Amino acid sequence: MKFLFDLFPVILFFITLKVAEKTAGASLILGEIFTSIGFATTVKASLVPIMLATIAVIIGSIVQIIWAKLHYKKVDNTLWLSALLVIVMGGMTLYFQNDAFIKWKPTLLYWTFAVVLIGTSLFAKKNLIKNMMGKEISMPDSIWNKLNLAWALFFSALGVLNLYVAFNYSIDTWASFKLFGTMGLMFLFIIGQSFAINKYISENEK
């Protein structure tokens, strides 16, 4: 359930994009939305689906924050950061009618994660991965440091890959990659990481 909650804005973006592409009156709907907020402008037909999807993901991110605050009594820093990037980059997408801004959002999020992991390790002498997993797994600091670096490199690579797909393939392909491709890569990375940790723990126990 928590997994679906975290993916809610991305899923909403994907569904809205797909529905808008097949809806004949999508341009009229977008025009009414813009008119209701005092933003009178004409949008290119090719940009209408992603503009509506951008509006949906902004609303979804705000709803996600409110729900987390009411239900969990706390909002994770990751959710705050993601929502902030969605609102800023999504707002620029709508204002400038340029989908490049919203395409950059996932990369900025991933690269921020990578910088925080490395920066915290170098300057604060704290291992965030160990802080999150240390209660369940006991390993030497050298292994935790490698794990921390692996996550930082993974997020860095994911950010680069997002840009490659976003600017070399269609919006449909990018949207599918953002939801399914990223999730699949994350799953494979976690599986590989689990095997590496289990192997080390088994050797240590022997």
Steps between C-alpha positions, in 0.01 A plus 500: 500500500785737590665415168191605304469814713856604411430441129160675502607822318697303237207264439264799475733666248516184289123440499415864425747506211354184346138613543571850365661354188176317419258777604378719214409788732830506689590844359167642620551354846848651524367834375228504766755421771728782385207742473384415854839602641524812284762360265368569151719337238491265205685171532638295213294187444807277540564640849145471633532144645822567691370838620190331645720226648719768657199665661392157628840421652515840674157442654593140584818608678312758708234242591778255591655751741163578662414130535839419654460784747150393603549124492861454612527827699833551323626573150829343391768736371499302175132582444560869572789510254311312230191722539713816489670390180168400343342837583799704380585301187134430423414867541778596258374236255153656503618862491757462223312218323819296490496137609877500555450632853280215622731251328790632709312451829585129559866563419523790744342281768739209438805725489394669822483158666851420371644832621340460844635145539855600402494841670372364830764228494787739423413805707272374779672161531160330497390206290133547413460147365632362829265729692206356308601133501743469791236382746425192293849419366836500678803555274841672519513869409705421189207302358251771592719757325506291184124461519455874545724568199314239293168673564649839413639366172169327423303823546754691292471249216121498528497876457711479185286218361183701560637788293607265222156343473317831545680681219558216256165323504132591490309637796311170520823301522641736763181483711506120488869494592439743787243267654592145397862527390621688806305271731648193329856632521451586867368150567794336323748720685347413837501128414866514398585696813316245715701214350824685570402570860376146564819355359711717729287423806518125429879513475521706817285251694720210386 
